[in-house]
């Protein structure tokens, strides 16, 4: 009787485990991407709407301070960040900043995916340099999931400098911390969108700023530290006491960011 009970419990646990793994596999897009429509269209004169084609989709976003004489900055936001709410933070930067919503976000067409977002990011850089000056110093700035997209883009497009906020090595490394009871090998096998920077990290520019949140409960600070340890050249590191979703206007984020952009020059 006891043996039958144990077998029943083990069978139930096995079914639960398989069910959760299947749920994670088939629902991963909903766990990774949080697209939303444009919250409100910026009305400031220094912010203008722009659009570009990437493959068979049309992407839409904004250019901030297009007449600036400073560097050209490309910003990639977090997985739940619709960029109309982020544009105003870039007005005070001595740079021309390009913020294009990911496919499926805001007014950008298509559905988000790793392959599509990587291709879009390269298209955004090509568009920005063609429209606002290829000779200008180029900065790539990525936050959270956008840090992976920024790293991929930097490895392909070789900017003058890189800014990363809450970076991580891969979705699998973050998920392994959250789902400790699922083997790391199983998580890696399940992921259709691994967002892994393992190879690209060796191709990054020597000048980099890492912005680290001490109380981050989405991207563990230790994961950001492990990312930093992989870099060939020691980056500048700015730490702030705050959580993952702190607004970009947070002084402990903005002051080092502003200084880094101000001091960026070409090769």
C-alpha positions as CSV (number, residue, x, y, z in Angstrom):
1,X,0.0,0.0,0.0
2,X,2.8,2.4,1.0
3,X,4.7,1.5,-2.2
4,X,1.6,2.3,-4.3
5,X,1.2,5.7,-2.5
6,X,4.8,6.5,-3.1
7,X,4.5,5.6,-6.8
8,X,1.4,7.7,-7.0
9,X,3.1,10.7,-5.5
10,X,6.2,10.3,-7.7
11,X,3.9,10.0,-10.8
12,X,2.0,13.1,-9.8
13,X,5.3,15.0,-9.3
14,X,6.6,13.8,-12.6
15,X,3.4,14.9,-14.4
16,X,3.6,18.3,-12.6
17,X,7.2,18.8,-13.7
18,X,6.5,17.9,-17.3
19,X,3.5,20.1,-17.3
20,X,5.4,23.1,-16.0
21,X,8.2,22.5,-18.5
22,X,5.7,22.3,-21.3
23,X,4.0,25.5,-20.1
24,X,7.4,27.3,-20.0
25,X,8.2,26.1,-23.5
26,X,4.9,27.0,-25.2
27,X,4.3,30.2,-23.2
28,X,7.9,31.6,-23.3
29,X,7.0,34.5,-25.7
30,X,4.4,35.7,-23.1
31,X,7.1,35.4,-20.4
32,X,9.8,37.2,-22.4
33,X,7.9,39.9,-24.3
34,X,5.4,42.5,-23.1
35,X,4.4,44.6,-26.1
36,X,2.0,47.4,-25.7
37,X,0.6,50.2,-27.9
38,X,2.0,53.8,-27.8
39,X,1.1,55.3,-24.4
40,X,1.2,58.9,-25.6
41,X,2.9,60.6,-28.5
42,X,5.7,63.0,-27.4
43,X,4.8,66.6,-28.2
44,X,8.2,68.3,-27.5
45,X,9.7,70.1,-30.5
46,X,13.0,68.3,-29.9
47,X,11.4,64.9,-30.4
48,X,10.3,63.8,-33.9
49,X,8.7,60.6,-35.2
50,X,10.7,58.4,-37.5
51,X,10.2,55.1,-39.2
52,X,12.2,52.6,-41.1
53,X,11.9,49.3,-42.9
54,X,13.5,46.1,-41.5
55,X,13.0,43.2,-43.8
56,X,9.2,43.0,-44.3
57,X,8.2,45.0,-41.3
58,X,8.0,48.7,-40.6
59,X,9.4,50.0,-37.4
60,X,8.5,53.3,-35.7
61,X,10.0,55.4,-33.0
62,X,11.5,58.8,-32.3
63,X,14.7,60.9,-32.8
64,X,15.6,63.2,-30.0
65,X,17.7,66.3,-30.6
66,X,18.4,65.5,-34.3
67,X,20.4,68.8,-34.7
68,X,22.8,68.0,-31.9
69,X,26.5,68.1,-32.6
70,X,27.3,65.4,-30.1
71,X,27.4,61.6,-30.6
72,X,24.8,59.4,-32.1
73,X,23.1,57.2,-29.5
74,X,20.9,54.2,-30.2
75,X,18.7,53.1,-27.2
76,X,17.3,49.6,-26.8
77,X,14.8,49.3,-23.9
78,X,13.6,46.6,-21.6
79,X,11.1,43.8,-22.6
80,X,8.2,45.8,-21.2
81,X,9.3,49.2,-22.3
82,X,7.2,51.1,-24.9
83,X,9.6,53.9,-25.8
84,X,7.2,56.9,-26.0
85,X,7.6,57.1,-22.3
86,X,11.4,57.1,-22.4
87,X,12.0,59.8,-25.0
88,X,11.9,62.8,-22.7
89,X,14.8,61.4,-20.6
90,X,17.1,61.8,-23.5
91,X,16.4,65.5,-24.2
92,X,19.1,66.7,-21.8
93,X,21.8,64.5,-23.4
94,X,24.3,66.2,-25.7
95,X,23.6,63.6,-28.3
96,X,21.2,62.7,-31.1
97,X,19.3,59.8,-29.6
98,X,17.3,57.2,-31.6
99,X,14.6,55.2,-29.8
100,X,12.8,52.7,-32.1
101,X,10.1,50.4,-30.6
102,X,10.8,46.7,-31.0
103,X,8.7,44.8,-33.6
104,X,5.2,44.4,-32.1
105,X,5.7,47.3,-29.6
106,X,4.1,50.7,-30.1
107,X,3.5,51.3,-33.8
108,X,6.1,48.9,-35.0
109,X,4.8,46.0,-37.1
110,X,5.4,42.3,-36.6
111,X,5.9,40.0,-33.6
112,X,8.9,40.0,-31.3
113,X,11.5,37.3,-31.6
114,X,15.2,37.1,-31.0
115,X,16.0,36.7,-34.7
116,X,13.8,39.6,-35.7
117,X,14.9,41.9,-32.9
118,X,18.6,41.3,-33.7
119,X,18.0,42.1,-37.4
120,X,16.0,45.1,-36.5
121,X,18.7,46.5,-34.2
122,X,21.3,46.4,-37.0
123,X,18.8,48.0,-39.4
124,X,18.2,50.8,-36.8
125,X,22.0,51.5,-36.7
126,X,22.2,51.6,-40.5
127,X,19.2,54.0,-40.6
128,X,20.5,56.3,-37.9
129,X,24.0,56.6,-39.4
130,X,22.6,57.2,-42.9
131,X,20.2,59.8,-41.6
132,X,22.2,61.6,-39.0
133,X,25.9,61.1,-39.8
134,X,28.0,58.0,-40.2
135,X,31.1,60.0,-39.2
136,X,29.7,60.8,-35.7
137,X,30.8,58.9,-32.6
138,X,28.3,56.0,-32.1
139,X,27.0,54.8,-28.7
140,X,24.8,51.8,-28.2
141,X,22.7,51.8,-25.0
142,X,20.7,48.8,-23.9
143,X,18.6,48.2,-20.8
144,X,17.7,44.7,-19.4
145,X,16.7,42.6,-22.4
146,X,17.9,45.5,-24.5
147,X,21.4,45.0,-23.1
148,X,21.6,41.7,-25.0
149,X,20.4,43.4,-28.2
150,X,22.9,46.2,-27.6
151,X,25.7,43.6,-27.1
152,X,24.8,41.8,-30.3
153,X,24.6,45.1,-32.2
154,X,27.9,46.3,-30.8
155,X,29.6,43.1,-31.9
156,X,28.3,43.6,-35.4
157,X,28.5,47.4,-35.8
158,X,31.5,48.2,-33.7
159,X,30.4,51.4,-31.9
160,X,32.8,53.8,-30.2
161,X,31.2,53.0,-26.8
162,X,28.6,50.8,-25.1
163,X,26.2,51.5,-22.2
164,X,24.5,48.6,-20.5
165,X,21.9,48.8,-17.7
166,X,21.2,45.5,-15.8
167,X,23.1,43.4,-18.3
168,X,23.1,39.6,-18.1
169,X,24.8,36.7,-20.0
170,X,21.7,34.8,-21.2
171,X,18.0,34.2,-20.5
172,X,19.0,30.7,-19.4
173,X,21.4,32.1,-16.8
174,X,18.6,34.3,-15.4
175,X,16.0,31.6,-15.6
176,X,18.2,29.1,-13.8
177,X,18.2,31.4,-10.8
178,X,14.4,31.8,-10.9
179,X,13.6,28.1,-11.6
180,X,16.2,26.4,-9.5
181,X,14.4,23.1,-9.5
182,X,14.7,22.8,-13.3
183,X,18.1,21.7,-14.5
184,X,20.0,24.4,-16.4
185,X,20.5,22.0,-19.4
186,X,16.7,21.5,-19.6
187,X,16.1,25.3,-19.6
188,X,18.7,25.8,-22.3
189,X,17.1,23.1,-24.4
190,X,13.6,24.6,-24.0
191,X,14.5,28.2,-25.0
192,X,13.6,29.3,-28.6
193,X,14.9,32.8,-27.8
194,X,18.1,32.3,-25.7
195,X,19.4,35.9,-26.0
196,X,22.9,34.6,-25.2
197,X,25.8,37.0,-25.4
198,X,28.5,34.4,-24.8
199,X,30.1,34.8,-28.2
200,X,29.4,38.5,-28.8
201,X,30.9,39.6,-25.6
202,X,34.4,39.2,-26.9
203,X,33.8,41.7,-29.7
204,X,32.7,44.7,-27.6
205,X,34.4,48.1,-27.6
206,X,36.9,48.8,-24.8
207,X,35.0,51.8,-23.6
208,X,31.9,50.8,-21.7
209,X,29.6,51.9,-18.9
210,X,27.7,49.3,-16.8
211,X,24.8,50.6,-14.7
212,X,24.0,48.1,-11.9
213,X,21.0,48.0,-9.7
214,X,21.8,46.8,-6.2
215,X,18.2,45.7,-5.4
216,X,17.4,44.2,-8.8
217,X,15.0,41.3,-8.4
218,X,14.6,40.6,-12.1
219,X,18.2,40.5,-13.2
220,X,20.1,39.4,-10.1
221,X,23.1,41.8,-9.4
222,X,25.3,38.7,-9.2
223,X,24.4,38.0,-12.8
224,X,25.4,41.5,-13.8
225,X,28.7,41.0,-11.9
226,X,29.3,37.7,-13.8
227,X,28.7,39.6,-17.1
228,X,31.2,42.2,-16.1
229,X,33.8,39.6,-15.3
230,X,33.6,38.3,-18.9
231,X,34.5,41.6,-20.4
232,X,38.0,41.9,-21.9
233,X,38.5,45.5,-20.7
234,X,37.3,46.8,-17.3
235,X,34.3,49.0,-17.7
236,X,33.2,52.0,-15.8
237,X,30.6,50.8,-13.3
238,X,27.8,52.9,-11.8
239,X,25.7,51.4,-9.0
240,X,22.4,52.7,-7.7
241,X,20.2,51.7,-4.8
242,X,17.0,50.8,-6.6
243,X,15.0,48.1,-8.3
244,X,14.9,46.8,-11.9
245,X,12.2,49.2,-13.1
246,X,13.5,52.4,-11.7
247,X,12.9,55.3,-14.1
248,X,15.8,56.4,-16.3
249,X,15.5,59.8,-14.6
250,X,16.8,58.4,-11.3
251,X,19.7,60.7,-10.4
252,X,22.1,57.8,-9.6
253,X,21.4,56.4,-13.1
254,X,21.4,59.7,-15.0
255,X,24.5,61.5,-13.6
256,X,27.0,58.9,-14.7
257,X,25.1,58.3,-17.9
258,X,25.2,62.0,-18.8
259,X,28.9,62.2,-18.0
260,X,29.8,59.2,-20.1
261,X,27.9,60.5,-23.1
262,X,29.5,63.9,-22.7
263,X,33.0,62.5,-22.7
264,X,32.5,60.2,-25.7
265,X,34.5,61.1,-28.8
266,X,35.4,59.3,-32.0
267,X,38.3,57.1,-32.5
